[in-house]
Structures are given as C-alpha cells and as structure tokens.
Amino acid sequence: MPNIKSAKKRVKVIRTKTLQNKMFRSQLKTDIKKYQAALAAGDTAAAQELYRVAVKKIDMAASKGIIHKNCAAHKKSEFTKALNALNA
C-alpha cells in the first residue's frame, strides 16, 4: 500500500477507471455478439442496425484507448465484409 497521499489517490482513481473500462469493454463485446447473431440468423435489417451500433462502440473504444486503433480498424473491416456478403 502506498504511504504518500497522491499515490493513495492514484490507486483510487485507477481502480475507478479500470471498472469503467471493464464495463465499456463488456458492453462492446455484447454489441458485437448481437451483431454476429443477427448475421448468423440472416436478418439483414437487424444486422444493418446492429452494425451501426457496433462500429460506433468500436470507434469510441479506440478513441478512449480501450482497444488499439488498428484492432478497431480490423474489426470494422471484418464487420463490413460480413454485412456486404449478407446483402449480396
């Protein structure tokens, strides 16, 4: 345990931020799973709506540093290809 006041505060802040990041990452994974389920079911309308939601969450995660920007780009590309294959 830290003895210095500022170090104690950093521990509290990091604990809070870690919890927020876990909550955001969990919601991101949930939205991705919903999108993939819509793709698997072949539901084009739902897939398009969930695609928008998933891509927005991925962009937010990348901007906040929760996931790497290249990881975000890879996921968005993968989702776009899957959606285009479903529409074709």
N, C-alpha and C positions, 0 to 999 in steps of 0.2 A: 504494500500500500504506500502511496506517496505521502510525504510529510508536508510538502510545500502547498500552499493554498491554491496556486494556479494549476499545479499538477492534479490536485484533487478535482478542480473544476473540469479540467480536460477529461478526466475519467468519466465524470457525469455526462459531459457533452458527447463524448464518443459513444457511450452506452445508448444515449438517446438517438444519435444519428444512425447507429448500427440497427436499432429497432426500426427506424423509419425506412432504411434501405431494405431490410428484410421484408417489411410489409409491401413496399413498392415492387420488389422482385417477385414476391408471391403473387401479387395481382397481375403482373406481367405474364408470369407463367400460366396463370388461369386463363387470361385472354388468349394466349397463344394456343392453349389446349382447346378452347371453344372454337377458335378459327379452324384448327385442324380437324375437329369433329364435324364441323359444317362441310369441310372439303370431303371428308370420308363419306358423309351422307349424300353428297352430290347436290346439296341445296345451294344453288347459285346466288339467290338473293341474300340469304343469311351470310354466306361466305363473303360477299362483297361488303356488307355492313361490318362484319367482324374483322375483315381485312383492314378497313379504315381505322378501327379501334386499336387493333394490334400494332399497326405501323405507327400510330400516334404514340402509343405507350413505349414502343421501342425507341423512337426519336427522343422522347422525354428521358428515358433511362440513359441514353447515350449522352445527352446534354448535361445530365446530372452526374455523369461519371460512374453510374452503377454498372453499365456494361461498356465495353470498348467500342469506339466508333466503327471500327472495321467489323466487329461482331454484329453490330446493328445493321450495317450495310449488307452483310452476308445474309442475315435473317430476312431483311426486306426483299432482297433479290430472290431468295428461295420462295417466299410467300407469293411474290408477284408471278413467278414462273408457274407455281401450282394453281393460282387463280386463273391465269391465262390458259392453262391446259384444261381446266374445268369448263371454261367458257367456249373453248374451241371444239 
